[in-house]
Structures are given as C-alpha cells and as structure tokens.
C-alpha cells in the first residue's frame, strides 16, 4: 500500500501545479541583463587570487616594486543568462570598460589582462602567459570565452606581437588577433583605455573597439565572424583576469558596464491576433446548447476559484500545525541561494564517518574535518558544530554573515548541511593550516630550524588589514568579527591569509552605536574597553589585529610563560618596554635569523603597538593601517610609555562570564585568564 504524502509536501506540490498553470507564460520568457558600474565596489563583485580594490578601482595583479609572479580575477556575482533553451534564442551582448596597464619598470613587461565569460564563478588561472584564465597543470579545465589584451609575445601561444588583442575560446591560442599599435593604441602606455566588445547573435559577429577617449570609434580593431551559440551556456559569469611573471606590470579596471539583448518577452494573449480597425463584427446565431456552454463556463471559472480557496484554507491549517517544526526545516527555506546544500550522507562519506584521523582543528563551537570528495577529486574542510543551542546560534551567525561576503582574504564558504540534527559548514580547504600552527608548531616541538619567511609574514599583515578594511568600511553592513586571532587566520597554498570563523561576528549598520553584549572572544586578544563595557566596535577588532601583528613579528604568543621562570609575560607590555628603550627591533623573531627588511619590521611592530593601544581613541582605522603598510600614509605615532587606563567602576563581568574558545588540547596555562589594563 503506498505511503500517504506528507501534508506539507502535498501543499507544496499543489501550489506548484497551480503556479505552473497560472504563470507558465513567464517561465517561457527570459530577461535581459544590464548593469553599469562607474566606480567599482565589492557589493556586486568577487575578488579571486591577488586582485584587490582600492579607491573604486580593481587591481588584478600585485602592486610590488620588485618583479613577481601574480594572477587575479574579478567576477560579477550574479550569473547572466545567455541562451534560452525554450525559445532556442542566444543573446547578443555588449560591454564597455576602461582599463590601464602601468609599469614602474617599462623593461619588465607582461603578461596582460582579459575580459572573459565562463560557466564557473571561480575562474582563476596561473600566472605568466596563462593570463589568469588557465591552470598550467590543467589546460582544459577552465571553460571560457575571452578577449585578451596581451602585453607579451609568447611563441608558445602563437602570439603575433607584444601588443595585441585576440579572441580566445577555451584555449589561449587565439582564433583571431589584431595588433593594437597598428590602430594607434599602446596597451602598455599607462594611459586609460576604453574598450567596447559587441557580439551580434543574429549577424554572428563579434567586434572589439579601443580608444583613449570615452567616444566609441567608428571602426573596430578586431572583427570576427563567429557563431558563439555553441559556446554560450544558458548561464555564465562575466569578469576580468590578469597575470604577470617576473614583472612589475599593473592591470587596473576603473569602470564597467554590460548588457544583453535579444530575449523577447511573451506577448499577452489578447495581442496574438491582428484585428483591423475597420473589421465588421459578424453575428453568429446562438447554439441550441447555449445554456450548457454557460454552465460549463461557470464551472470553468468557479472551479479554480474554489481550488484556490481550498489551498488557502489547507495552507493555513498546515502552517498552524507545523509551526513548531525543527529549526533546520525552517532554516532551509530562508537560506541564500549562493552556497551549495550538501547532503549529510556525502559529507559523512567524505570524512570517513567523521573519523578522528580526519580532524584538522577543534574549537569551542565545533570540530573541523578534512573531507575528500571522490566524485570530483576535491578536498574541503567541514566544520561540525556542537549539539547545543549556543552552537546552533553561532552556526546560523557564521552562515548568514560569511555567505554574503566576498574578499580574496576570506575563507571561501562552499556549502552547508542541516540534517539529522547536525549543523555543518563546508569551506575551501587551506593546505597550510592556521597561522598559529605555522608560527608555533616547530617552537612547541623544540625545533628552531626553518621558520615562516618574512615576505610571507608581511604579506599576511597586509592581507589581514585589507580584509578587515573591507569588513569594517566596505560592506553594506559593517561586520565586527570579535574573534581575530592567529588560530582563525588560515593560510592557503601560497601562504596568503584567509580570515575565517565568523561564529562570533556581528552585523551593524554604519554610524550606529554598538550594542552592549556578553563579552566574547579569547583572552589576550580582547581590548580593555571591551572587557569593561562589553561593547564590540571596529576598534576592538583593531586591538586584536595589533596583537596578531606583534605575534607575526615576534613569534611569541599574546601571554607566555618565561622560559627561565614561572612569570607570565604580556606580549604588548614586552614590546612596549623595548620601544620605550629605543630597542624595538630586538623584538623580532629570533628564528628569522635577521633575514628580514628592517624598515618593514619596524613598521609592523609600530603598527602592532598603535593598534594595541589600551586607549581606543588613538588606535588607527584598518584603512589607515592598510595605507601605512602599503607605504601610502605616515606611520602611527606610538608614545614611549604605554598609556594606563582607569575605569569608573569594577569589571561588570566575572571571568566565568567571559567566553574563551581556545582550541581543545592547547597548552594554554590557567594564568592566561589574567586581565591587565594598565
């Protein structure tokens, strides 16, 4: 005997059938896409690789004074429809953008940039001649249509010159190229160049125009007779990529507009017939069965009406009956569509049943497992939250916040699962683990051999400053992380920093007063005023960042036991003492063996002290910190003597009320919970 259908499923199925019958014409039509960004922001764009945003301009490759290898991409967040399988239509499209290719060393040129369309919103390729489009070890992995603006002659890809444009389809060997200098355009001039790319689906023709002005030229630089309908998928992502190899070339995008056309909306039923104004109405004799037709018409109108009333009543009863449904059921209906929903079964299989051998980290809010997905061959990190009310609330906070954030220095959320009472998040796997493990693992094991190189450490400082600037000042709603520490900073394969663990983060409107909450975080990283008043602000994040910077520079934990005594040493106090004696450079990590840039070391140490100032007033903003680290602003003025603070009342919270989520199994001493404000 067949099992009766669940009332909620029956309701959903009935509503679907009704909506399908009523809204079917809308499903058959497709919308054209159009956007215009006179200035670029991260609200609609995602940055990958080495790309960055500064002053409304996207930089696609690293801005360095020495030759380096780099690749980066920027992608429009929303997928764009390019074909309609129902009507068998392929869209035409036009895009306009302004870019410049600069170089502090004209002799160190290469490799160029590209505008691309791809079915994948994670397009990021290798540096060098691969233009950030193709992975050098998997040449056929990335699918794309691209217009390349190539600034280096690479015989491997049949390049005609070191100043050309070309149409590429799933290969960097262009279908057709054109030398831009023949049209008076030098791609490497450093001047702002405006490009127009037009594809006419009906004419099966693609044109590319270039100009030093905002006026579109009459003749194109590149014209290709081609039918792109076989390559334009139903939905694709649009973006830009660039790369360098042993070069200081910079690739900047300053504005961007894009639009598709060619999709026709279905006309209303009343307009399907062409009726002339001079038409003479024809009278038709009434049928003997007229009353039967009227009766049928009445049932035809009343039937759907009764059905709708029935559905409304049935839905009201069902909603009332299922109001107490479990949290995860209601949660699924409200989730954003971005991250993928995994099944519990596939996550359990990928982690070998959440086996202890797959554990890569632990925290107060969950355990992190390494997951191997055999079907795709990919590796991810799965965070399994604890089965508590607090764990669920932190899980929801982390998911809702990080799902809407896009920055190259954030850990990428890949998906989620709410099933069998489990709360799981799936993240991009970071092969080099967390910053604290890289900084202290060898130290804990009594080894003093290799250490994290200074170039990586400085890059970590800049990356964290960049992502915190984004969270504090560039998001639609300000994000206060509240738990910045080295164990929450992950390192990718190239030791680039990725900030993670948003379980304690809070969203705030800009220019709004902070809300007093239960103090949460990790001792050693908490700002004095946060301990006193329980109000998290961007200044409390700045304090935590300062402590992390001192850890990066000194290779010491925020609170450590002296090797020759039982006395506990506060890192901020220790560095400030050396600063007051004019010996701050002696705070540098001894494991670096002096292999560091002294000016950069002083800059990091002074920034760390400035951010960790007990007085929140003089602390710089994260934007100012980023400018200092990039050499674009004067250093922070740090007093020789550490300021002392006194509060008008006792601490309102006991130590038991302060949440500390240090990883289980750490060697943190009990004295770690000492509070020192002076």
NORSUL-V430605 format. One record per backbone hydrogen bond with DSSP energy under -1.0 kcal/mol. CO is the residue of the C=O (numbers start at 1). NH is the residue of the N-H. If there is no record, write none. Layout:
BEGIN
co:CO nh:NH
co:CO nh:NH
END
This chain:
BEGIN
co:6 nh:10
co:7 nh:11
co:8 nh:12
co:9 nh:13
co:10 nh:14
co:11 nh:15
co:12 nh:16
co:13 nh:17
co:14 nh:18
co:15 nh:19
co:16 nh:20
co:17 nh:21
co:18 nh:22
co:19 nh:23
co:23 nh:27
co:24 nh:28
co:33 nh:260
co:35 nh:258
co:37 nh:256
co:44 nh:77
co:46 nh:75
co:48 nh:51
co:48 nh:73
co:52 nh:59
co:54 nh:57
co:56 nh:40
co:57 nh:54
co:58 nh:253
co:59 nh:52
co:62 nh:64
co:68 nh:247
co:70 nh:244
co:71 nh:50
co:72 nh:242
co:73 nh:48
co:74 nh:240
co:75 nh:46
co:80 nh:236
co:82 nh:91
co:84 nh:88
co:84 nh:89
co:89 nh:84
co:92 nh:261
co:93 nh:199
co:94 nh:259
co:95 nh:197
co:96 nh:257
co:97 nh:195
co:98 nh:254
co:99 nh:193
co:100 nh:252
co:102 nh:250
co:105 nh:108
co:108 nh:248
co:111 nh:151
co:112 nh:243
co:113 nh:149
co:114 nh:241
co:115 nh:147
co:116 nh:239
co:117 nh:145
co:118 nh:237
co:126 nh:132
co:128 nh:131
co:130 nh:133
co:130 nh:134
co:132 nh:125
co:134 nh:126
co:135 nh:138
co:138 nh:141
co:144 nh:170
co:145 nh:117
co:146 nh:168
co:147 nh:115
co:148 nh:166
co:149 nh:113
co:150 nh:164
co:154 nh:157
co:154 nh:159
co:155 nh:158
co:163 nh:180
co:164 nh:150
co:165 nh:178
co:166 nh:148
co:167 nh:175
co:168 nh:146
co:176 nh:167
co:178 nh:165
co:180 nh:183
co:180 nh:185
co:181 nh:184
co:186 nh:189
co:193 nh:99
co:194 nh:211
co:195 nh:97
co:196 nh:209
co:197 nh:95
co:198 nh:207
co:199 nh:93
co:200 nh:204
co:200 nh:205
co:204 nh:226
co:205 nh:200
co:206 nh:224
co:207 nh:198
co:208 nh:221
co:208 nh:222
co:209 nh:196
co:211 nh:194
co:222 nh:208
co:224 nh:206
co:228 nh:231
co:228 nh:232
co:234 nh:82
co:234 nh:83
co:236 nh:80
co:237 nh:118
co:238 nh:76
co:239 nh:116
co:240 nh:74
co:241 nh:114
co:242 nh:72
co:244 nh:70
co:244 nh:128
co:247 nh:68
co:250 nh:102
co:251 nh:60
co:252 nh:100
co:253 nh:58
co:255 nh:98
co:256 nh:37
co:257 nh:96
co:258 nh:35
co:259 nh:94
co:261 nh:92
co:268 nh:271
co:269 nh:272
co:276 nh:279
co:287 nh:290
co:289 nh:293
co:290 nh:294
co:291 nh:295
co:292 nh:296
co:293 nh:297
co:294 nh:298
co:295 nh:299
co:296 nh:300
co:297 nh:301
co:298 nh:302
co:299 nh:303
co:301 nh:305
co:302 nh:306
co:303 nh:307
co:304 nh:308
co:305 nh:309
co:306 nh:310
co:307 nh:311
co:308 nh:312
co:309 nh:313
co:310 nh:314
co:311 nh:315
co:312 nh:316
co:313 nh:317
co:314 nh:318
co:315 nh:319
co:316 nh:320
co:317 nh:321
co:318 nh:322
co:322 nh:325
co:326 nh:330
co:327 nh:331
co:328 nh:332
co:331 nh:334
co:340 nh:416
co:343 nh:347
co:344 nh:348
co:345 nh:349
co:346 nh:350
co:347 nh:351
co:348 nh:353
co:349 nh:352
co:350 nh:372
co:351 nh:355
co:355 nh:358
co:356 nh:359
co:358 nh:370
co:361 nh:368
co:363 nh:366
co:366 nh:363
co:367 nh:384
co:368 nh:360
co:368 nh:361
co:369 nh:382
co:371 nh:380
co:373 nh:377
co:378 nh:373
co:380 nh:371
co:381 nh:427
co:382 nh:369
co:383 nh:425
co:384 nh:367
co:386 nh:388
co:388 nh:392
co:389 nh:393
co:390 nh:394
co:391 nh:395
co:392 nh:396
co:393 nh:397
co:394 nh:398
co:395 nh:399
co:396 nh:400
co:397 nh:401
co:398 nh:402
co:399 nh:403
co:401 nh:404
co:402 nh:405
co:407 nh:410
co:409 nh:499
co:412 nh:428
co:414 nh:340
co:415 nh:426
co:416 nh:342
co:417 nh:424
co:419 nh:422
co:422 nh:419
co:423 nh:385
co:424 nh:417
co:425 nh:383
co:426 nh:414
co:426 nh:415
co:427 nh:381
co:430 nh:433
co:433 nh:491
co:434 nh:438
co:435 nh:439
co:436 nh:440
co:437 nh:441
co:440 nh:444
co:441 nh:445
co:442 nh:447
co:443 nh:446
co:453 nh:457
co:454 nh:458
co:455 nh:459
co:456 nh:460
co:457 nh:461
co:458 nh:462
co:459 nh:463
co:460 nh:464
co:461 nh:465
co:462 nh:466
co:463 nh:467
co:464 nh:468
co:465 nh:469
co:466 nh:470
co:467 nh:471
co:468 nh:472
co:469 nh:473
co:470 nh:474
co:470 nh:475
co:471 nh:479
co:478 nh:508
co:480 nh:506
co:485 nh:488
co:486 nh:436
co:486 nh:489
co:488 nh:500
co:489 nh:435
co:490 nh:498
co:491 nh:432
co:492 nh:495
co:496 nh:492
co:498 nh:490
co:499 nh:411
co:506 nh:480
co:508 nh:478
co:509 nh:512
co:519 nh:659
co:522 nh:525
co:527 nh:531
co:528 nh:532
co:529 nh:533
co:530 nh:534
co:534 nh:517
co:537 nh:541
co:538 nh:542
co:539 nh:543
co:540 nh:544
co:541 nh:545
co:542 nh:546
co:543 nh:547
co:544 nh:548
co:545 nh:549
co:546 nh:550
co:547 nh:551
co:548 nh:552
co:549 nh:553
co:550 nh:554
co:551 nh:555
co:553 nh:589
co:558 nh:571
co:560 nh:569
co:567 nh:562
co:569 nh:560
co:570 nh:574
co:571 nh:575
co:572 nh:576
co:573 nh:577
co:574 nh:578
co:575 nh:579
co:576 nh:580
co:578 nh:583
co:579 nh:582
co:583 nh:586
co:584 nh:587
co:585 nh:588
co:589 nh:592
co:590 nh:593
co:592 nh:595
co:594 nh:596
co:597 nh:601
co:598 nh:602
co:599 nh:603
co:600 nh:604
co:601 nh:605
co:602 nh:606
co:603 nh:607
co:604 nh:608
co:605 nh:609
co:606 nh:610
co:607 nh:611
co:608 nh:612
co:621 nh:625
co:622 nh:626
co:623 nh:627
co:624 nh:628
co:625 nh:629
co:626 nh:630
co:627 nh:632
co:628 nh:631
co:654 nh:657
co:659 nh:521
co:663 nh:666
co:669 nh:672
co:670 nh:673
co:671 nh:674
END
